[in-house]
Amino acid sequence: MAPASRWTMKLALFICAFAFALLPARAQDFRVAMSSPANSMDPHWHNVFGNINVSEHIFEALVKLDADSRVVPGLAEKWRLVDANTWEFTLRDGVHFHDGAPLTVEDVFFSLDRPASIVNSPGSFAIYTRQITGKDKVDARTFRLRTSSPYPLMLNDLTSIYIVEKKAVQAASPEEFGSGLKAVIGTGPYRFVRFARDDRVELGRNPLYWGTRPPYQNVTLRFIANGAARLAALMSNDVQAIENVPTPDLDRVRSDPSLSFFSKVSHRVIYFNLDQRETTPFVTAKDGKPLPANPLRDLRVRQALNLAINRQAIADRVMSGLALPTMNLVPATLFGHNPKLAVPKPDAERAKKLLAEAGYPDGFAMTLHGPNNRYINDAQIVQAVAGMFQRIGIDTKVETMPLATYFPRGNKLEFSMPLVGWGAQTGEASSPLRAIIASRDESRGMGTVNWGSYSNAQFDAVLAEALRTVDDTKRSALLQQATQIAIDDLALLPLHHQLTTWAARKGIDYLPRTDERTYAFGFRPAQ
């Protein structure tokens, strides 16, 4: 950028900031309480919901998902298939980073390469970039991405890769970036101000934003894991909006004339992993002694556990109706949903017979693990399922813990049967199929959060075929087939799809999202 251009940009930033400062402060402030904290400001560090929720305010991807998880333009205003293995993208004109630097193709290439270079990521984004084998710059705003074979999910994958400023990130250490000390510079509607770990992120409106101007000048994203505390903050006007209304308070919130309530079926599936290694740490004989084999490797045992679970009871009693029981990985509105997969009726007697056939007529002992501050009623779900397992003769203990402890342990495969949730953040079934069921293969970005160590060659082959099939009808059928294989084999135990909820002070509207995300720029004064 020429010196005159840099001076003009700085002057524009000063004028915008001065003008906003003259507006009434209270009307320009907005505070929203989120249920899951972010653990890093680095948008490529950990593929976990709490981080993504924050990243989207500051950074942007080439392609976005709308409120119904449909692909729409982001930083790329258009794209086309040049040939079966080549995608061409055109960047929007006039996009700048928060520091005034223009968005360049070099920034894009750096951002696409970076996830695979991050060492010890607890949840890598490289699953979304592994298919890219080459990158070519056509001109200042146009570039091409090459793959070794047809890759129809390119657009869906790119929704998960945020574009960072190359020069800023290269000048910062990973620790400085992650903690917010340096380089948290994006193109999004809000610029970064401050990160107080486990407490809040403070943001300011980006006066250079290319898109729709967000309605609030100053935004605070509060992290309040406890549902009652989150609602109390809303009722006292300490925050103006919250996500995940506590289920015991749903009727109260819906009937309160001072509040507005919003909800939508989520793309997130809540499920239990089943550790299928030869030995597993939290399954023993009832007397605590080791078993000769891991019972969870036996399909009959997995079938017994599946039949022991009363999914409708969980939806009705634990979730207060905020759940749709399922044996699918994505809801019916998403691409690749398999309508043939029915939720089984609970059958304790049949479950006991299956355990006996597997060689466990008196059951065994097991500990279930789960988070207690991540998913809606997560700890209560684990307790409810433990009680259901007790009824078929399995002595079941429960251990739940905060997300900050739970995820690192889960990534180290320390659990036998952990409760997890996976949102299809690319808007279709290949997202969970690749991440949580595919055989672990770091070189291909597959099975990155396969906590059950599940591996099925037939499943992997069908999924691989789906990932290189361009025809939408054929690809959907293949994704459905892969899902069928995994569910028939009970690679995991799906429970339900969450219904996500939000509440705000009266006079504030919100557009509910299938992807559960809570965006401060999605709230605005009611018309």
Buried (B, 14 or more C-beta within 10 A) or exposed (E): EEEEEEEEBEEBBEEBEEEBEEEEEEEBEBBBBBBBBBBBBBBBBBBBBBBBBBBBBBBBBBBBBEBBBEBEBBBBBEBEEEEEBBBBBBBBEEBBBBBBBBBBBEBBBBBBBBBBEBEEBBBBBBBBBBBBEEBEBEEEBBBBBBBEEBBBBBBBBBBBBBBBBBBBBEEBEBEBBBBBEBBBBBBBBBBBBEBEBEEBBBBBBBBBBBBEEBBBBBBBBBBBBEBEEBBBBBBEEEBBBBBBBBBEBBEEBBEBEEBBBBBBBBBBBBBBBBBBBEEBEBBBBEEEEEBEBBBBBBEBBBBBBBBBBBBBBBBEEBBBEBBBBBBBBBBEEBBBBBEEBEBBEBBBEBBBBBBBBBBBEEBBBBBBBBBBBBBBBBBBBBBBBBEBBEBBBBBBEBBBBBBBEBBEBBBEBBBBBBBBBBBBBBBBBBBBBBBBBBBBBEEBBBBBBBBBBBBBEEBBEBBBBBBBBEEEEEBBBBBBBBBBBBBEBBBBBBBBBBBBBBBBBEEBEBEBBBBBBBBBBBBBEEE
